[in-house]
């Protein structure tokens, strides 16, 4: 199994991943991400992308959440191979 990390904004539509860590870029909004339940070990998938590419809609913990591309770029994930 390939465990190469990528950022959430680069996760392919419809693929599942596990959050590996919050990158240093997330410092300005880290509390917001943690309060929304974005924590290491959480499964996520990209459900939709807005027409101009920002924001992204992700599915996690049984609910849908929209994130700006900048926020998604500060979240490292590992894709789940099926």
Buried (B, 14 or more C-beta within 10 A) or exposed (E): EEEEEBBBBEBEEEBBBBBBBBBEBBEEBBEEBEEBEBEEEBEBBBBEBEEEEBBBBBBBEEEEBBBEBBBBBBBBBBBEEE
